[in-house]
Amino acid sequence: MWLKPETIQKMDTWMAAANCQSRSEFTEKALEFYLGYLETGDASSYLCEVLSNMIKGILDNNNNRMRSLLFKWCVELNMVCHTVAAHFSDDVTDRRTLRAFAVQEVKETCGQISFDNALDVQRQI
């Protein structure tokens, strides 16, 4: 395949940005993009599909991270609930005081609390 020298220079300039290791890889990616454009007949619909797929991938990755964090949080909460239930009196006033303490501590630490840290605090008291 023959290319004008200025086209090769532009390609060399953009290879790193396109995450390509060779001119052949860059050319193949560019050709695939252009063929996708020709198949749709309209660049906007092709770009919308590409961007939509990219956004979906980002959201899926974010959902997986959130799911993992929520699972860890639920485990910590379950441990705390069982520990408190096993060693807690039935007095409603005590539960209200504990809830107020918990709300305040979560606000102060921006939610960065673990069972181990809470146990250490209780042992100091």
CNS distance restraints for C-alpha pairs under 8 A (distance, minus, plus):
assign (resid   3 and name CA) (resid   7 and name CA) 6.33 0.50 0.50
assign (resid   3 and name CA) (resid   8 and name CA) 6.53 0.50 0.50
assign (resid   4 and name CA) (resid   8 and name CA) 6.44 0.50 0.50
assign (resid   5 and name CA) (resid   9 and name CA) 6.19 0.50 0.50
assign (resid   6 and name CA) (resid  10 and name CA) 6.23 0.50 0.50
assign (resid   7 and name CA) (resid  11 and name CA) 6.11 0.50 0.50
assign (resid   8 and name CA) (resid  12 and name CA) 6.11 0.50 0.50
assign (resid   9 and name CA) (resid  13 and name CA) 6.24 0.50 0.50
assign (resid  10 and name CA) (resid  14 and name CA) 6.30 0.50 0.50
assign (resid  11 and name CA) (resid  15 and name CA) 5.93 0.50 0.50
assign (resid  11 and name CA) (resid  23 and name CA) 7.26 0.50 0.50
assign (resid  11 and name CA) (resid  26 and name CA) 7.42 0.50 0.50
assign (resid  12 and name CA) (resid  16 and name CA) 7.98 0.50 0.50
assign (resid  12 and name CA) (resid  23 and name CA) 7.38 0.50 0.50
assign (resid  14 and name CA) (resid  18 and name CA) 6.20 0.50 0.50
assign (resid  15 and name CA) (resid  19 and name CA) 6.21 0.50 0.50
assign (resid  15 and name CA) (resid  20 and name CA) 5.28 0.50 0.50
assign (resid  15 and name CA) (resid  21 and name CA) 7.23 0.50 0.50
assign (resid  15 and name CA) (resid  22 and name CA) 7.53 0.50 0.50
assign (resid  15 and name CA) (resid  23 and name CA) 7.40 0.50 0.50
assign (resid  15 and name CA) (resid  26 and name CA) 6.40 0.50 0.50
assign (resid  16 and name CA) (resid  20 and name CA) 6.01 0.50 0.50
assign (resid  16 and name CA) (resid  21 and name CA) 7.66 0.50 0.50
assign (resid  18 and name CA) (resid  26 and name CA) 7.18 0.50 0.50
assign (resid  20 and name CA) (resid  25 and name CA) 5.85 0.50 0.50
assign (resid  20 and name CA) (resid  26 and name CA) 5.61 0.50 0.50
assign (resid  21 and name CA) (resid  25 and name CA) 6.70 0.50 0.50
assign (resid  21 and name CA) (resid  26 and name CA) 7.77 0.50 0.50
assign (resid  22 and name CA) (resid  26 and name CA) 6.38 0.50 0.50
assign (resid  23 and name CA) (resid  27 and name CA) 6.00 0.50 0.50
assign (resid  24 and name CA) (resid  28 and name CA) 6.09 0.50 0.50
assign (resid  25 and name CA) (resid  29 and name CA) 6.22 0.50 0.50
assign (resid  26 and name CA) (resid  30 and name CA) 6.15 0.50 0.50
assign (resid  27 and name CA) (resid  31 and name CA) 5.99 0.50 0.50
assign (resid  28 and name CA) (resid  32 and name CA) 6.08 0.50 0.50
assign (resid  29 and name CA) (resid  33 and name CA) 6.21 0.50 0.50
assign (resid  30 and name CA) (resid  34 and name CA) 6.20 0.50 0.50
assign (resid  31 and name CA) (resid  35 and name CA) 6.00 0.50 0.50
assign (resid  32 and name CA) (resid  36 and name CA) 6.12 0.50 0.50
assign (resid  33 and name CA) (resid  37 and name CA) 6.31 0.50 0.50
assign (resid  34 and name CA) (resid  38 and name CA) 6.22 0.50 0.50
assign (resid  35 and name CA) (resid  39 and name CA) 6.11 0.50 0.50
assign (resid  36 and name CA) (resid  40 and name CA) 6.42 0.50 0.50
assign (resid  36 and name CA) (resid  46 and name CA) 6.64 0.50 0.50
assign (resid  37 and name CA) (resid  41 and name CA) 5.96 0.50 0.50
assign (resid  37 and name CA) (resid  42 and name CA) 6.19 0.50 0.50
assign (resid  37 and name CA) (resid  43 and name CA) 5.30 0.50 0.50
assign (resid  37 and name CA) (resid  46 and name CA) 5.84 0.50 0.50
assign (resid  38 and name CA) (resid  42 and name CA) 7.27 0.50 0.50
assign (resid  40 and name CA) (resid  45 and name CA) 6.88 0.50 0.50
assign (resid  40 and name CA) (resid  46 and name CA) 6.23 0.50 0.50
assign (resid  42 and name CA) (resid  46 and name CA) 6.64 0.50 0.50
assign (resid  43 and name CA) (resid  47 and name CA) 5.93 0.50 0.50
assign (resid  44 and name CA) (resid  48 and name CA) 5.95 0.50 0.50
assign (resid  45 and name CA) (resid  49 and name CA) 6.30 0.50 0.50
assign (resid  46 and name CA) (resid  50 and name CA) 6.32 0.50 0.50
assign (resid  47 and name CA) (resid  51 and name CA) 5.91 0.50 0.50
assign (resid  48 and name CA) (resid  52 and name CA) 5.79 0.50 0.50
assign (resid  49 and name CA) (resid  53 and name CA) 6.16 0.50 0.50
assign (resid  50 and name CA) (resid  54 and name CA) 6.24 0.50 0.50
assign (resid  51 and name CA) (resid  55 and name CA) 6.05 0.50 0.50
assign (resid  52 and name CA) (resid  56 and name CA) 6.06 0.50 0.50
assign (resid  53 and name CA) (resid  57 and name CA) 6.21 0.50 0.50
assign (resid  54 and name CA) (resid  58 and name CA) 6.37 0.50 0.50
assign (resid  55 and name CA) (resid  59 and name CA) 6.12 0.50 0.50
assign (resid  56 and name CA) (resid  60 and name CA) 6.01 0.50 0.50
assign (resid  57 and name CA) (resid  61 and name CA) 6.19 0.50 0.50
assign (resid  58 and name CA) (resid  62 and name CA) 6.20 0.50 0.50
assign (resid  59 and name CA) (resid  63 and name CA) 6.01 0.50 0.50
assign (resid  60 and name CA) (resid  64 and name CA) 6.24 0.50 0.50
assign (resid  61 and name CA) (resid  65 and name CA) 6.44 0.50 0.50
assign (resid  62 and name CA) (resid  66 and name CA) 6.17 0.50 0.50
assign (resid  63 and name CA) (resid  67 and name CA) 5.95 0.50 0.50
assign (resid  64 and name CA) (resid  68 and name CA) 6.22 0.50 0.50
assign (resid  65 and name CA) (resid  69 and name CA) 6.25 0.50 0.50
assign (resid  66 and name CA) (resid  70 and name CA) 6.04 0.50 0.50
assign (resid  67 and name CA) (resid  71 and name CA) 6.13 0.50 0.50
assign (resid  68 and name CA) (resid  72 and name CA) 6.36 0.50 0.50
assign (resid  69 and name CA) (resid  73 and name CA) 6.17 0.50 0.50
assign (resid  70 and name CA) (resid  74 and name CA) 6.05 0.50 0.50
assign (resid  71 and name CA) (resid  75 and name CA) 6.31 0.50 0.50
assign (resid  72 and name CA) (resid  76 and name CA) 6.41 0.50 0.50
assign (resid  73 and name CA) (resid  77 and name CA) 6.13 0.50 0.50
assign (resid  74 and name CA) (resid  78 and name CA) 5.96 0.50 0.50
assign (resid  75 and name CA) (resid  79 and name CA) 6.25 0.50 0.50
assign (resid  76 and name CA) (resid  80 and name CA) 6.25 0.50 0.50
assign (resid  76 and name CA) (resid 114 and name CA) 6.45 0.50 0.50
assign (resid  76 and name CA) (resid 115 and name CA) 6.02 0.50 0.50
assign (resid  77 and name CA) (resid  81 and name CA) 6.04 0.50 0.50
assign (resid  78 and name CA) (resid  82 and name CA) 6.22 0.50 0.50
assign (resid  79 and name CA) (resid  83 and name CA) 6.12 0.50 0.50
assign (resid  79 and name CA) (resid 115 and name CA) 7.24 0.50 0.50
assign (resid  80 and name CA) (resid  84 and name CA) 5.97 0.50 0.50
assign (resid  80 and name CA) (resid 115 and name CA) 6.44 0.50 0.50
assign (resid  81 and name CA) (resid  85 and name CA) 5.93 0.50 0.50
assign (resid  82 and name CA) (resid  86 and name CA) 6.05 0.50 0.50
assign (resid  83 and name CA) (resid  87 and name CA) 6.44 0.50 0.50
assign (resid  84 and name CA) (resid  88 and name CA) 5.52 0.50 0.50
assign (resid  89 and name CA) (resid  94 and name CA) 7.65 0.50 0.50
assign (resid  90 and name CA) (resid  94 and name CA) 7.95 0.50 0.50
assign (resid  91 and name CA) (resid  95 and name CA) 6.80 0.50 0.50
assign (resid  92 and name CA) (resid  96 and name CA) 6.34 0.50 0.50
assign (resid  93 and name CA) (resid  97 and name CA) 6.22 0.50 0.50
assign (resid  94 and name CA) (resid  98 and name CA) 6.09 0.50 0.50
assign (resid  95 and name CA) (resid  99 and name CA) 6.08 0.50 0.50
assign (resid  96 and name CA) (resid 100 and name CA) 6.23 0.50 0.50
assign (resid  97 and name CA) (resid 101 and name CA) 6.19 0.50 0.50
assign (resid  98 and name CA) (resid 102 and name CA) 6.08 0.50 0.50
assign (resid  99 and name CA) (resid 103 and name CA) 6.14 0.50 0.50
assign (resid 100 and name CA) (resid 104 and name CA) 6.23 0.50 0.50
assign (resid 101 and name CA) (resid 105 and name CA) 6.15 0.50 0.50
assign (resid 102 and name CA) (resid 106 and name CA) 6.12 0.50 0.50
assign (resid 103 and name CA) (resid 107 and name CA) 6.25 0.50 0.50
assign (resid 104 and name CA) (resid 108 and name CA) 6.21 0.50 0.50
assign (resid 105 and name CA) (resid 109 and name CA) 6.12 0.50 0.50
assign (resid 105 and name CA) (resid 111 and name CA) 7.92 0.50 0.50
assign (resid 106 and name CA) (resid 110 and name CA) 5.59 0.50 0.50
assign (resid 106 and name CA) (resid 111 and name CA) 4.64 0.50 0.50
assign (resid 106 and name CA) (resid 112 and name CA) 7.23 0.50 0.50
assign (resid 106 and name CA) (resid 113 and name CA) 7.17 0.50 0.50
assign (resid 107 and name CA) (resid 111 and name CA) 6.64 0.50 0.50
assign (resid 109 and name CA) (resid 113 and name CA) 7.02 0.50 0.50
assign (resid 113 and name CA) (resid 117 and name CA) 6.57 0.50 0.50
assign (resid 113 and name CA) (resid 118 and name CA) 7.08 0.50 0.50
assign (resid 114 and name CA) (resid 118 and name CA) 6.31 0.50 0.50
assign (resid 115 and name CA) (resid 119 and name CA) 6.09 0.50 0.50
assign (resid 116 and name CA) (resid 120 and name CA) 6.24 0.50 0.50
assign (resid 117 and name CA) (resid 121 and name CA) 6.30 0.50 0.50
assign (resid 118 and name CA) (resid 122 and name CA) 6.25 0.50 0.50
assign (resid 119 and name CA) (resid 123 and name CA) 6.20 0.50 0.50
assign (resid 120 and name CA) (resid 124 and name CA) 6.42 0.50 0.50
assign (resid 121 and name CA) (resid 125 and name CA) 6.54 0.50 0.50
